[in-house]
Amino acid sequence: MKEAMLYEKREENKVRCHLCSHHCSIHPGKRGICGVRENQDGTLYTLVYGRIVAEHIDPIEKKPLFNFLPGSKAYSIGTVGCNFRCKHCQNSDISQYPHAHGGRIVGEERTPEQIVRSAQAADCATIAYTYTEPTIFFEFAHDTSIIAHQEGIKNVFVSNGYMSADTARKIAPHLDAINVDVKAFTDKFYKEVCGARLEPVLDTIRLMRELGVWVEITTLIIPGWNDGEEELREIARFIKGVGREVPWHVTAFYPSYKMMDHPPTSVTTLRLARDIGIAEGLRYVYEGNVRDSGGENTYCHGCGAAVVERSGLWLVRSRLKDGKCPECGETIDGVGM
């Protein structure tokens, strides 16, 4: 265990956690919504510091980050726990583990130094804090990210965006990119499907942009829930308001966890979402979770030429020259393009 960051002590040994936008008030002996931060006699502890339950080498495109060091490798880590309760969670065995196992915490012990050395040994350009919401293992991610930067390794979050503004400001100096889920554009969805609210997610996206972190956005399109044309248009317009160069990943849903009775997303629906994003003025809209649709490629926003070609999550060919389109010379937005 390690004492948590970003909390305040209150009367009668209660604490208020300020890590995410739930701002949990936690009584002695109890935990926050995430299930991994516990009040012990008026001191808040993180129970997952260095308790890594998932550790893999992934293409950066799996995060998904397409306009950030394309074709590079990311050393990906995660712990148990999450501050959301998404009914369609693809990693529910990790994210909901403490709640499903009487509060039990599992994971292999790792130090920040060990994670960085492993990333170096695997020739990874990036450490990705992912698989569940990285905010809930913030202390470990924070400490690791500082050492990673000292060793020339970049850091990325794959996030639901529900972190507090204080958390965003604390991690931003050590964070190079973030992919944030905009799961829908209604509070109804966030309340009924995730146990959260929409606005804090949008606030995080705006703030990360202001703080200079490269941002990409993902929307998993679930038939009957968030696949309406007007809602997709609203998401696209929000992204354009943040920056038309912010990539939008529209990805296919497949039945999972508590949504096994829902049908998968059709390629037609994904293509509609992509067309809406482009029509609204976004420069980069990608189709995900479908293979070889052509929607995984990066196209020049100036002339339309395919400048980065992919098959699934794998880079096939980059035609960029110093980050520019070889056909018209237009600069392609991103990091390390």
N, C-alpha and C positions, 0 to 999 in steps of 0.2 A: 504494500500500500504506500501511497504518497499523498501528502496533503494537496488538496485541490487548489487550483487557481480560480480567480474570478468568482468569489463568493463573499458574503458578509455575515458576520455573527450577529444574532439577534437575542432578544430576551428569552429566558427559560431554556437556554442551550439550543434554541432553534437556529437554523441558518437559512439564508436566501441565496440560491445558486444563480449566478448571472452569466453562465456559460452560453445558454441558448435562450430563445425567446419564450420558453415556458416559464422561466424565472421561478423555478420550484421553491416553495417554502417547505423545508424538510425538518421534521421533528427528530429528536434524538433516537437513534436506533433504526431510522427509516432511510429509504433511498429516494432519489429523484425519479422522474418518469423514465429516464434512460435505463434505470436498473443497475447502474455501475458507479454511482456516486453516493456515498453513505455518510450520514451524520453520526459521528461517534463522540458523544459527550460535548457537543458544541463545536467540533472541528469537522469540516467536510473533507473526506478522503476520496480519491479516485481508486477504484478497486482493480483497474485494468492496466495500470502503468507497467509497460513491458510484458504484458500477457498477450502475446501474439497468437491468434488462432488461425490466421490465413496469411500465407507468405509465398508469393509467386513472382515470376518474371513474365511480364506481359508486353505486347506492343502498346505504345502510347495510344494508338487508335482505339484500344479496347476501353479506354476510360469513359466516354470517348473524347479524345482531343485530336482534332484533325488539322488544325492550323497552328500546332505547337510541336516543334521538333519532329515532323513527320518521319516515320520509319524507324524511330529510336525505340529503345527499350526502357520500361519502367519497372522498378523494383516495388512491388505492391504489397502493402501490409494492412491488417485490420485486426480488431479485437471483437469480442462479443458486446452486445448491447446496442441500443438505438433510442433516439428521442422521438421517433415516429412509430406508428403501428400499422403500416401500410398493408392492406388486405391482399395486395398483389406482389408482396415482396419476394424477389427472386433469391434472396439470401436469408430467408426467415430463420433457418437453422442457426445462423450466426446472430442476426440482429435481435431475435426474440429469445435467445438462449437463456438468459437469467430468469425471465418471466416464466419460461416453460419448464425450468428445472429448479424451482424453489430458491432462486437467488444465487445459484451456484455460478462461480466464475472459473473459466478454464482458459488455457492458453500456455504456449511455451514461453519460458522466461527469456527475454532479450533485453539488451541495453541499447541505447541510441547508437553507441559506437559500433556495436555488432551489426546493426542494421546498415549503417553507412559502409562498413567494410564489406558486407555481403553485396551491396549494390555496386561497389567498386569492382569486386571480384567478378561480377557478372557483366561488367561493362555497361551498366545502366546509366543513362544520362539523367534519370529522374527517379526520385522516390515518390510513389503515389500512396496517399493515405485514403483507403477505399474499402470496398466490400460491405461496410456499414457506414454510418455517419461518422466522419473523422472527428467532429467536434466532441464526441463523447469520450474519445481518448486523447483529448487536446494536449494534456501535459506531456505525454510521450511524443506526440507529433511535433509539438513546439520544440522540445529539447533536441529531437532528432533533426528537425529542419535546420536548426542553427549549425549543427555540426556538418550537415550535408552541404550547406552553402560554403562553409569554410573549406570543404574538400572539392568545391567546384561542381557539385551535384545540385540540380534543380529540384524543387518540391511542388507537388500538385495535390489538390484536394478534389475528391469526387463527393459532392455534398448535396444534401437536401436544402441547403441554404437557410436553415433555421437558427444559425448562430446569432448571438447578440452582436450589437455594433462594437462593444468593447472587445469581444473575441476576434472579430474581423480585423480590428485595428491592431491587435496584438500579434496576430499571425501574419498579416500582410507584408511586413518587411522581409519575411523569410519564405513567402509563398510566391511562386512564379506564375501559376495558372490554377484555375478552378473550373470544374464543370458543375453547374448547378441544375438540379432538376426543377423545372417548372411543370409540376405534375398535372396541373389543370389551371383554369383561370377563374375558379369560383370557390368561395369559402365552403359551399356545400360539399364539394369534392374533398377539400382538405379536412373538413371536420368529420365526414362520414367514412372516408377511406383511409385517412392518415392520422387523424387525431391531432390536427394542427390548424393553422390559419395561413392564408395566402400572403397577406401584406408583408410580414417579416421576411419572406423569401425574396420578394421583389426589392425590399429595402437592402438586403444583402447584396444582390446583384448590382444595384446602383452604387453601393458603397465600395464594393470590390473594384469596380471600374474607376471610381474616383481615386482609389488608393494605388492604382497602377498595376493591378493584377490582371493578366490575360484571362478573359472570361469566355466560356462556351456554355451553351444551354441545351438541355435535353428534355424532350417531352415524350413520354411513353404513351402512345395513343391506344386507349382502351375502348373498344366498340360499345356504344351505348352510354359511355360515361363522359368522355372529353373529346369526342370525334366530330362534334358539330362544326360546320364551316365558320359560323360567326365566332365561336370560342377560339378556334385556331387562328382566325384573323386577329382577334384581340391579343393573343400571345405574340403573333408576329409584329403587331404594331407596338406592343410594349418593348420588344427587343429592339426594334428600329429606333425607338425613343432613347434607348440606352446607347445604341451605336449600330448603324447598319452593317458594320464589319464584324459584329458578334455572330459567330456561327450558331446555327440552330440545328440540332439533331432531332429529327422526328423518327421515332423508333417503334418497331412492331411489338405488340403485346402477345405473349403466349400464356395460356392458362397456368396459374401458379398459386400456391398457398391457399388463401381463402376465396380465390376467384377461379376455381377450377371449372366452374360452370359457364364462364364467359368464352366466347369464340376468339380465336386469334385475329390480329389485325390483317386486313387484306393489303396487298401491294397497291391496289387502286386507291385505298384510303391514304396510304403513305404518300403516294404520288400527288394526290389532291393537296395534302398538307404542304408538301414541298412547293407545289405550284403557287399556293397561297402565300407562302413566305417570300418567294421570288417576286410575285406580283405586288407585294407590299413594300418591296424595295430592299430586302435583305440580300447581302452579297453572297452568302454561303449557307445553303440549306442542304442537309445531308439526310439520306434515308438509312436507317439502321435496323439490325436484326433480320435483314433479308439479304441474300447473297447475290452478287453480280447483277444488281438492278441498274447500275450506272449512276445511281444516286449517291454512291460512296465517293465519287471522284470530286476533286476540287476543280472548279471551272473559273476561268478568268472573268471577273466582273466587267472587264472592259470590252473584250471581243468574244467571250464565250468559249474559248479554247480550253480543252482539258489539260490542266497543267500538272496535276498530281492524280495518278490513276491507282485505284485500289481494287482488290478482290477480297470481299469480306472485310476483315480488320487488318489486312496485310497490304503494305505498300508494294505496288508492282513497278511503278516508274514515276519519277519526278522529272519534269521537263523544265523546271524553274532554273533561271540563271541569276544568281545573286538575289533571289526572292522576287524576280520579275518574270512576267509572261514572255516566253520566247517569240510569240507572234506579234504582240503589240507594245511590249515594254511596260505594261501596267504593273504596279507594285501589288503583290498579293499580301493581304493583311495577315499578321500572325507573328510568331516567335520562331526563329530558326527555319524559316521557309526557304 
